[in-house]
Amino acid sequence: MIVNTRRLFASLLERMQINAVCDVGSMNGQDALAFSAAAPRSSVWAFEPNPVNFALMAADCAIRERNIRIEPLAATNYDGEAEFFLVEADYARSDPRRGMSSLYQRGDESAPAGMVRVRTARLDTFLADKCAADARLALWIDTEGKTYEVIEGLEGVAERVQLLHAEVETSPCIGAGQKLYPQVRALLAGLGFAELATDHARSHTQFNALFVRAQQSAAMRLELTARLLGARLRYLMVAAAIRLCPACVRRYAAWRRRAA
């Protein structure tokens, strides 16, 4: 089912009693701030290996006030170091290219403007002494082609992960040899997850997919179904509003940004 997976993910954090959220590939910390607001009792870690993005996040008063813990790490399937390829971006504004740097060396129009060495970490290693053994975890993964490797690196804590949102690709548009959506979905199924929703059709080159732990109580299954249907209705209403009055939607979105 196609819905706004970002909104649905955030709405489920409190309901699923999540204790810790990992924002993997945070870019500017805005998603981490949204998760902290949605689940104020949860610990939030934001992983961002791009040194420019990290410095800007470290200087962000809102992130400090929320006590979000930022880490200059690239989450993957091994602990060590790696080359990280920087895509040129305008860091003075909200430029989406700020989030396109990667452990992959791109070969298209987004070819890297430079390279830095960064520390890498498995999430199971990182979290081993960071939260209680029975902590319930949620992951938000946006790592430019490295989703599969991030999931491989959480194997030691996978049973504690209740909710997982991942950016996936259906063609190797970021790096040659990258693992694609069918492989990510199969890996997660083997770890006990079921796909709940996506934010675009699965035929798209890139989209986001939301997964939950497959084994849930009867009450939680009903809750998930209800929230999924509500998210779908909202998605359809927004789509209809955009078709009928796109200017109205833009004004409303601008008002929401100012109010925030």
C-alpha positions in Angstrom: 0.0 0.0 0.0 1.3 3.5 -0.9 1.2 6.0 1.9 3.4 8.8 3.5 5.8 6.4 5.1 7.6 9.1 7.0 4.5 10.2 8.8 3.4 6.6 9.5 6.8 5.7 10.9 6.8 8.7 13.3 3.2 8.0 14.4 4.1 4.4 15.3 7.1 5.2 17.6 5.2 5.9 20.7 2.5 3.3 20.0 5.1 0.5 19.5 6.9 1.6 22.7 10.2 2.4 21.0 13.0 3.2 23.4 15.7 4.1 20.9 15.7 5.5 17.3 18.6 5.4 14.9 18.5 8.0 12.1 21.1 6.5 9.8 22.2 9.0 7.1 20.8 12.0 8.9 22.0 14.7 6.6 20.7 17.7 8.5 19.0 16.2 11.6 15.5 17.2 10.6 14.2 13.7 10.7 15.9 13.0 14.0 14.1 16.1 15.4 10.8 14.9 14.1 11.3 11.5 15.7 12.3 13.1 19.0 9.2 15.2 19.0 7.0 12.2 18.1 8.6 10.0 20.8 10.1 12.4 23.5 10.8 9.5 25.9 13.0 7.7 23.3 16.7 8.1 22.8 17.6 9.3 19.3 21.0 8.8 17.6 21.7 10.5 14.3 24.5 9.1 12.1 26.1 11.4 9.6 29.5 10.7 8.0 29.6 13.8 5.8 31.9 16.2 7.8 30.2 19.3 6.6 26.7 18.1 7.4 28.0 16.8 10.8 29.5 20.2 11.7 26.3 22.0 10.8 24.3 19.5 12.9 26.7 19.9 15.8 26.1 23.7 15.7 22.3 23.3 15.5 20.7 24.6 18.8 17.5 22.6 18.1 19.4 19.4 17.9 21.3 20.1 21.1 18.2 21.1 23.0 16.5 17.8 22.1 19.6 16.0 23.3 19.9 14.1 20.0 23.2 12.3 20.0 25.0 12.8 16.7 27.7 10.4 15.5 30.2 11.0 12.6 29.9 7.4 11.5 28.9 5.6 8.4 26.8 2.6 9.5 27.5 -0.5 7.5 28.4 -4.2 8.0 31.9 -3.8 9.5 33.7 -1.7 12.1 36.7 0.3 10.7 37.2 3.0 8.1 36.2 3.6 4.5 36.4 6.1 1.7 33.4 8.4 1.6 32.7 10.2 -1.6 31.4 13.8 -1.3 28.9 15.2 -3.8 29.1 19.0 -4.3 26.1 20.8 -2.7 25.0 24.1 -1.4 25.3 23.7 2.4 23.9 27.2 3.0 20.3 26.1 2.2 18.1 23.0 2.0 19.8 21.4 -1.0 18.9 17.8 -1.5 22.4 17.1 -2.8 23.6 17.5 0.7 22.3 13.9 1.2 23.8 12.4 -1.9 27.3 11.7 -0.7 27.9 8.0 -0.3 30.3 5.1 0.4 29.7 4.5 -3.3 31.6 6.5 -5.9 28.9 7.7 -8.2 29.5 7.8 -11.9 26.6 10.0 -13.2 26.1 13.7 -13.1 26.4 13.5 -9.3 30.0 12.3 -9.6 31.9 13.1 -6.3 33.8 16.3 -5.9 36.1 14.8 -3.3 36.8 12.0 -0.9 37.4 11.7 2.8 38.1 8.8 5.2 35.4 8.2 7.7 34.8 5.7 10.5 32.4 2.9 9.9 30.4 0.9 12.4 28.0 -2.0 12.7 24.9 -0.9 14.5 24.9 -4.0 16.7 28.5 -3.2 17.8 27.6 0.5 18.3 24.4 -0.2 20.3 25.9 -3.0 22.4 26.6 -0.7 25.4 24.3 2.2 24.5 20.9 0.9 25.5 19.3 -1.8 27.7 19.3 -5.4 26.5 15.5 -5.3 26.3 15.3 -1.9 24.5 12.9 -1.7 21.6 14.5 -0.2 18.6 13.5 1.6 15.4 15.7 2.4 12.4 15.4 5.0 9.7 17.9 4.2 6.9 18.8 6.7 4.1 22.4 5.7 3.1 22.5 6.2 -0.7 22.7 2.6 -1.9 24.0 1.0 1.3 20.7 -0.1 3.0 21.5 -3.8 2.6 24.9 -3.4 4.4 23.4 -1.4 7.2 20.9 -4.2 7.8 23.6 -6.8 7.7 25.3 -4.8 10.5 22.4 -4.9 12.9 22.1 -8.7 12.9 23.2 -8.9 16.6 20.3 -6.6 17.7 17.8 -7.5 14.9 15.3 -9.2 17.3 15.0 -5.9 19.2 14.2 -3.9 16.1 10.4 -3.4 15.9 10.2 -0.8 13.1 12.4 -0.1 10.1 12.2 2.5 7.3 14.6 2.1 4.4 15.4 3.9 1.2 15.7 1.3 -1.5 16.5 1.1 -5.3 15.3 -1.2 -8.1 18.3 -0.5 -10.3 22.0 0.2 -9.5 21.6 4.0 -9.9 24.1 4.9 -7.2 26.9 2.3 -7.4 27.7 -0.7 -9.4 27.1 -3.9 -7.5 24.7 -2.3 -5.0 22.1 -4.5 -3.4 18.6 -3.8 -4.7 15.1 -3.8 -3.2 14.3 -7.5 -3.7 17.5 -8.4 -1.9 16.8 -6.0 0.9 13.3 -7.3 1.3 14.5 -10.9 1.3 17.2 -10.1 3.9 14.6 -8.4 6.2 12.1 -11.3 5.7 14.9 -13.7 6.9 15.3 -11.5 10.0 11.6 -11.7 10.8 10.2 -8.5 9.2 7.2 -7.9 7.0 6.7 -5.0 4.7 3.9 -2.6 5.8 3.9 0.1 3.1 5.9 2.0 0.5 5.8 5.7 -0.5 5.8 5.1 -4.2 5.1 2.2 -6.6 7.6 -0.6 -6.4 8.4 0.1 -10.1 10.1 3.4 -9.2 13.9 3.5 -9.4 14.1 4.7 -5.8 11.5 4.7 -3.0 11.0 4.2 0.7 9.7 1.0 2.3 8.4 0.6 5.9 8.8 -2.7 7.7 7.6 -4.0 11.0 8.4 -7.1 13.0 6.2 -9.9 11.6 5.2 -11.4 14.9 2.9 -9.0 16.7 0.1 -9.3 19.2 -3.5 -9.5 17.9 -4.1 -6.0 19.3 -1.0 -4.6 17.6 -2.0 -6.2 14.3 -5.4 -4.4 14.5 -3.7 -1.2 15.4 -1.3 -1.4 12.5 -4.1 -2.2 10.1 -6.1 0.8 11.4 -3.2 3.2 11.2 -2.3 1.9 7.7 -5.8 2.5 6.4 -5.8 6.0 8.0 -2.5 6.8 6.4 -3.8 5.6 3.0 -6.9 7.8 3.3 -4.8 10.8 4.2 -2.5 10.1 1.2 -5.5 10.0 -1.1 -6.9 13.2 0.3 -3.6 15.0 -0.1 -3.3 13.7 -3.7 -6.8 15.0 -4.5 -6.1 18.4 -2.9 -2.9 18.7 -5.0 -4.8 18.0 -8.2 -7.7 20.4 -7.3 -5.8 23.3 -5.8 -2.0 23.0 -5.9 -1.6 26.6 -4.8 -3.7 26.0 -1.7 -1.5 23.1 -0.7 1.7 25.1 -1.2 0.3 27.9 1.0 -0.7 25.4 3.7 2.7 23.8 3.6 4.4 27.2 3.9 2.2 28.0 6.9 3.1 24.7 8.5 6.8 25.4 8.0 6.5 28.8 9.6 4.4 27.4 12.5 7.1 24.7 13.2 
